[in-house]
Amino acid sequence: MCKEIKEKFAELYSLDVGEYIEKKQGLSYLTWSYAWAEFKKIYPDATYEVKKDEQGRCYFGDENIGYMVYTTVTAGGLTYEMWLPVMDNANKSMKLNS
């Protein structure tokens, strides 16, 4: 399984996505929808989940420090966790009084 994971990682890492890179506020990024589509070509059984709190909110954090979204991606029998900041249109951390 380890060899298969390394091979799939290498395949994903070597993808040429240059024509799909977008720029905003001086940052370069690949949209989630494009990245997910390419990932699903390599891992068709992959799933992702946005975690929610007890009240059903999909964000965690503090009104003064900022908010995060907690996600998991499962592919090839492995689950990866990621905390992602919630950003405003200026790529700054979202706060209650932003």
C-alpha positions in Angstrom: 0.0 0.0 0.0 2.9 2.4 0.8 4.2 2.1 -2.8 0.8 2.8 -4.2 0.4 5.9 -2.1 3.8 7.2 -3.1 2.9 6.6 -6.8 -0.4 8.4 -6.5 1.2 11.2 -4.7 3.8 11.6 -7.4 1.1 11.5 -10.0 -0.9 14.2 -8.3 2.2 16.3 -7.6 3.3 16.2 -11.2 0.0 17.4 -12.6 0.4 20.6 -14.6 -2.3 22.9 -13.3 -0.6 26.1 -14.4 -3.4 27.2 -16.8 -5.9 26.9 -14.0 -4.1 29.0 -11.4 -5.9 32.1 -10.4 -4.5 35.2 -8.8 -6.2 37.4 -6.1 -4.7 40.0 -3.8 -1.2 39.0 -4.8 -1.8 35.3 -4.0 -1.9 32.4 -6.5 -4.3 29.6 -5.9 -6.1 26.6 -7.5 -9.9 26.7 -7.0 -11.3 23.9 -4.8 -13.6 22.7 -7.6 -10.7 22.2 -10.0 -8.4 20.6 -7.5 -11.1 18.3 -6.3 -11.9 17.2 -9.9 -8.3 16.4 -10.6 -8.0 14.5 -7.2 -11.1 12.4 -8.0 -9.5 11.3 -11.3 -6.7 9.7 -9.3 -8.9 8.6 -6.3 -12.4 8.1 -7.7 -13.6 6.8 -4.3 -12.3 9.8 -2.4 -14.7 11.7 -0.1 -14.5 14.8 2.0 -16.5 16.1 5.0 -16.8 19.5 6.5 -17.2 19.0 10.3 -19.9 20.8 12.2 -20.3 21.7 15.9 -23.1 20.8 18.2 -25.3 23.6 16.8 -24.7 22.5 13.2 -22.3 25.4 12.4 -19.5 24.5 9.9 -17.0 26.9 11.4 -15.1 27.1 14.7 -13.2 30.0 16.2 -13.4 33.3 18.0 -15.1 36.5 16.9 -11.9 38.5 17.7 -9.2 36.1 16.4 -11.0 34.6 13.4 -12.7 31.4 12.2 -11.6 28.1 10.9 -13.3 25.3 9.0 -12.4 21.7 9.9 -12.4 19.2 7.1 -11.4 15.6 6.4 -10.5 14.0 3.1 -10.5 10.2 2.8 -8.7 8.6 -0.1 -7.1 5.2 -0.6 -8.2 4.1 2.9 -6.5 7.0 4.7 -8.1 10.1 6.2 -6.4 13.4 6.3 -7.5 16.3 8.5 -7.2 20.0 7.7 -8.1 23.2 9.4 -8.6 26.0 6.9 -9.0 29.7 7.8 -12.2 31.5 6.7 -11.0 34.4 4.6 -12.8 37.6 3.4 -12.5 39.1 -0.1 -9.2 40.7 0.9 -7.7 37.3 2.0 -7.8 38.4 5.6 -9.1 36.2 8.5 -12.9 36.6 8.9 -13.8 38.1 12.3 -17.2 39.2 13.7 -16.3 42.9 13.3 -14.3 42.6 10.1 
